[in-house]
Amino acid sequence: MKVLAVAVGALVVGGCATVPLNTPSGKPETILSRAPANVRDCLTNAMLSSGWRVRSEAGSQLVFSKRADPTLGITAQYGHVVTYALVKESGGTKVITDLQMVLNLDTAAEHHFDQAPQAQARTAVDQAVARCR
């Protein structure tokens, strides 16, 4: 059973590498026609209502986390961390999104992976940005 859990964990963690996007940051970017403070409030409300929690808010950066669905049978706690960088632009705010899979979420052994996250996490993050348009 432990071998199966390790194999599934390796598949989840090492399954798919993220391909950089053709944007200046290599990450998803969008421009919203709102002031940074309004975007910050909107993203915070959207993420909290989707079950994410605030990890930190500093300057132009918002960081949220959420535990993943435990039904995969993996013994380690894993989840996702999303970072929104808000950049003031003429006519609005550019939102740069970084979503990472995290093994041992909220522990001293927390480890971030630059891997493709679960589709449902990606959808939740995209929907939060879309709500703020």
C-alpha positions in Angstrom: 0.0 0.0 0.0 2.8 2.4 0.8 4.4 1.7 -2.6 1.1 2.6 -4.3 0.9 5.8 -2.3 4.4 6.8 -3.2 3.8 5.9 -6.9 0.6 8.0 -7.0 2.4 10.8 -5.2 5.2 10.8 -7.8 2.6 10.9 -10.6 0.7 13.8 -9.0 3.9 15.8 -8.3 5.9 14.9 -11.5 3.0 14.4 -13.9 3.0 17.4 -16.2 5.5 20.3 -16.4 4.1 23.8 -16.9 4.8 25.2 -20.3 5.6 29.0 -20.2 3.1 31.2 -21.9 4.0 33.7 -24.5 3.7 36.7 -22.1 6.5 38.9 -20.7 6.3 37.0 -17.4 5.7 33.5 -18.9 2.6 33.3 -16.7 -1.1 34.0 -17.3 -1.6 37.8 -17.5 -4.7 39.9 -18.0 -5.5 43.6 -17.7 -8.6 44.6 -15.8 -10.1 48.1 -16.2 -10.1 48.7 -12.4 -7.8 50.4 -10.0 -5.4 48.0 -8.1 -7.3 48.5 -4.8 -10.5 47.4 -6.5 -8.9 44.4 -8.1 -7.3 43.4 -4.8 -10.7 43.5 -3.0 -12.5 41.7 -5.9 -9.9 38.9 -6.1 -9.9 38.5 -2.3 -13.7 38.2 -2.2 -13.8 35.8 -5.2 -11.0 33.5 -3.8 -12.5 33.4 -0.2 -15.9 32.6 -1.6 -14.3 29.7 -3.5 -12.8 28.1 -0.4 -9.3 29.5 -0.7 -7.6 31.2 2.3 -5.4 34.3 2.4 -1.7 33.4 3.1 -0.4 36.9 2.7 -1.1 40.3 1.4 1.9 42.6 0.8 2.1 45.6 -1.4 1.0 44.6 -4.9 0.9 40.8 -4.1 -1.9 38.5 -2.9 -1.2 34.9 -2.0 -3.9 32.3 -1.4 -3.8 28.6 -0.6 -6.2 25.6 -0.7 -5.8 22.0 0.2 -6.5 19.6 -2.6 -9.1 16.9 -2.6 -7.9 14.1 -0.3 -9.7 11.3 -2.2 -6.5 10.4 -4.1 -5.3 8.5 -1.0 -2.0 10.4 -0.8 -0.8 10.5 2.8 1.1 13.8 2.5 -1.0 17.0 2.6 -0.9 18.7 -0.7 -2.7 21.6 -2.2 -2.2 24.7 -4.3 -0.8 28.2 -3.8 -1.8 31.0 -6.1 0.1 34.3 -6.2 -1.5 37.3 -7.9 0.9 40.2 -8.7 -1.0 43.5 -9.4 0.7 46.0 -11.7 -0.8 49.4 -12.3 -1.1 50.1 -16.0 -2.7 53.0 -17.8 -6.4 52.3 -17.9 -6.3 49.5 -15.3 -4.4 46.8 -13.5 -2.4 44.0 -15.0 -2.9 40.7 -13.0 -0.1 38.2 -13.3 -1.0 34.8 -11.9 1.3 32.0 -10.6 -0.4 28.8 -9.5 1.7 26.1 -8.0 1.2 22.6 -6.6 2.5 22.3 -3.0 3.4 19.1 -1.2 3.1 19.1 2.6 1.0 22.3 2.5 1.2 24.4 5.7 4.0 22.3 7.3 7.7 22.9 7.9 8.4 20.5 5.0 6.3 22.5 2.5 7.7 22.1 -1.1 6.5 24.0 -4.1 6.5 22.4 -7.6 6.4 24.3 -10.9 4.0 21.7 -12.2 0.6 21.8 -13.9 -2.0 22.1 -11.1 -5.2 20.2 -11.0 -7.7 21.4 -13.5 -10.2 22.4 -10.9 -7.7 24.7 -9.1 -6.8 26.3 -12.4 -10.5 26.9 -13.2 -11.1 28.4 -9.7 -8.2 30.9 -10.2 -9.3 31.8 -13.7 -12.9 32.3 -12.5 -11.8 34.6 -9.8 -10.0 36.9 -12.3 -13.1 36.7 -14.7 -15.4 37.8 -11.8 -13.3 41.0 -11.5 -13.7 42.1 -15.1 
